[in-house]
Amino acid sequence: MLAPYYLPEIGTPKAQLPTPALVIDLEAMQENIHRMASFFQDKPAKLRPHFKTHKCTVLAHKQLAAGAIGMTCAKLGEAEVLVEAGVRDVLIANQVVDPVKIARLAQLAGQATLIVAVDQADNLRQISAAAREAGSRVGVVVEVDVGLHRCGVEPGPAAVDLARLASGLPGIHFTGVLGYEGHTVLLPDAEQRARQTREAMRALVETAQLIRQAGLPVEIVSGGGTGTYDLTGSFPGVTEVEAGSYLFMDTKYRLLELPFHCALSLVATVVSTPAPGRAIIDAGLKVLTTENGLPEVISPAGTRLAALNEEHGRLEVEPGRTALRVGDRVELIPSHVCTTVNLHDRYYAVRDDRLEAIWSITGRGKSQ
Amino acid sequence: MLAPYYLPEIGTPKAQLPTPALVIDLEAMQENIHRMASFFQDKPAKLRPHFKTHKCTVLAHKQLAAGAIGMTCAKLGEAEVLVEAGVRDVLIANQVVDPVKIARLAQLAGQATLIVAVDQADNLRQISAAAREAGSRVGVVVEVDVGLHRCGVEPGPAAVDLARLASGLPGIHFTGVLGYEGHTVLLPDAEQRARQTREAMRALVETAQLIRQAGLPVEIVSGGGTGTYDLTGSFPGVTEVEAGSYLFMDTKYRLLELPFHCALSLVATVVSTPAPGRAIIDAGLKVLTTENGLPEVISPAGTRLAALNEEHGRLEVEPGRTALRVGDRVELIPSHVCTTVNLHDRYYAVRDDRLEAIWSITGRGKSQ
């Protein structure tokens, strides 16, 4: 159905892309990749970027080429996409509990190094049984609740017990612990963020220590997000960091004043200018998300997004600014990049205002 | 990449579907289709259901088989999907303004009866030029702002002028007027909804009358949504109604106490039960939307959705209720069905708790 004229030619000016278009600023993104890679270059901890942010295997390979040790992902379906694209080391940072999915997991583990988070003994035994049946070995990290109070066992003895069980089960390769400080990554106050992140990582690293004292080797101590990459990434004992959003950033992460650029935008077109000061764009809730607030217009200046309906965005133009005309392009920064990307099928990668590549978001919708 | 074991077999119990799963209750949905079709059976107005709700060509054909006169859609990309699936009469209820898209529109108009909304003279001239070039004829409705204050010209003379221009342009078939009373469809107070809807439709029908008085035939007077289908559908002079959500309903539309069932749910799996009274499901903001509030748990009873993160939902279980266990299924009603559907690649259609069909959501993401 994608007629030939539907995809723009390489070299097309950004202002002539079909809209709504999810546009990567290649220069800004490559700086983000480089900056994050540089940070980890001389650290004991390494970067395992989160696939859930971009869901694009081209971008995963760029991150790996820059030094990432593997990929993190949220869902088994994402792991399948990554393995198919040749990624050899994948950590699923969530529980996989359904019997059919556990069978898929065990089968996939025969094709790549696969590590999954566990926080429950029965689940571990089921994965073990499936791995034996598939003739594979599934890596596991014990998920530890470091303060987010979502999934994970309590730090300390409960984690040691689960690690011990994992180590004794056939088909399981116990690799370490994972703890996500999701309650701290977006704290706007830098000092509070630092203090609470260190508390969380202390609990994780101490748990790893307890497991080692129980005689079990711990290779992986995984934590971190974009908001805490430097804190967690330099915390003694942490071995890898799962940051994802640094690649693109968004209006929410921008508040933290991290050294990364906003590299992803949504380009829309004005489709109607029915009254002075009001302009309607062809972008609504099916191409932008709002759980972190409304996206922000970055071009043209003096323009503000006032509301998003399902298929429309309503702009307000400051008095005294040039009025928008039908056909004008409007560029917005998403307020939550991960959920925004999940609405789109492809990226338009742009350098110097020209289309350089179109990349499929093959992990989009892989929520199973 | 979709391995054979990824799609469940027909006959699979609902409780064993892969999750998160978007599940259609076939019985409930077919009652909704039948009830809406019955309403229009003896009315001068007819139903042209909105594709944006379900984005599935199988469902479009079910609606057409039940008496719908064609389909409404929001985007040119959706119209392309519909025409490819054999739908012969499609109304795009929005403006198409980009030159490349106008060329696509003109080309598509050579393959089916295609009608597009216009509210601007230049746009109309560009469509005319493209249709001449493609050797096709594009149907247009003049969009009238009936109080939503989004797109559309003012009722009255402005609409007559545009209709007159449309009627004189080669390649254009002027068909009538469209006005969406989006400001009234969700008004919870039935009397207020009725009053404001009638005001909106009066403006639309009077505008159609003015156009007729100018000597131009008006075939289409299109309005309506699910919340106003009965008001708009029985308003003298309205010829077609664009309701979409009646097919599935959601927690927001349910407040209106319309005679339609909630027929779409999201089935998730409990992946972690880390503390008493807390259970985490594998469904978050990438499979459910929240702009109309949090979705509502319908099963098991006594369970409430407390928060949605990106990949997780956090449930609270009432004291005294049976605790949820890892692997348990949880069923939720979306709070906004149209944006929820747009996150998913397929429906699992269920009757008597068994999978009867899997249908692709081929219009998903067709936002261009």
Interface residues (C-beta under 8 A of the other chain):
Chain A: M1 A3 Y5 Y6 P8 Q16 P18 T19 P20 A21 K52 A74 K75 E80 V81 E84 N94 Q95 V96 V97 D98 V100 K101 A103 R104 Q107 D119 Q120 D122 N123 D145 H149 R150 C151 G152 V153 G182 T269 V270 V271 S272 T273 P274 A275 R278 I280 D282 A283 L285 K286 V287 T289 T290 E291 L308 N309 E310 E311 H312 R314 V326 G327 H336 C338 T339 N342 L343 H344 D345 T362 R364 G365 S367 Q368
Chain B: M1 A3 Y5 Y6 P8 Q16 P18 T19 P20 A21 K52 A74 K75 E80 V81 E84 N94 Q95 V96 V97 D98 V100 K101 A103 R104 Q107 D119 Q120 D122 N123 D145 H149 R150 C151 G152 V153 G182 T269 V270 V271 S272 T273 P274 A275 R278 I280 D282 A283 L285 K286 V287 T289 T290 E291 L308 N309 E310 E311 H312 R314 V326 G327 H336 C338 T339 N342 L343 H344 D345 T362 R364 G365 S367 Q368
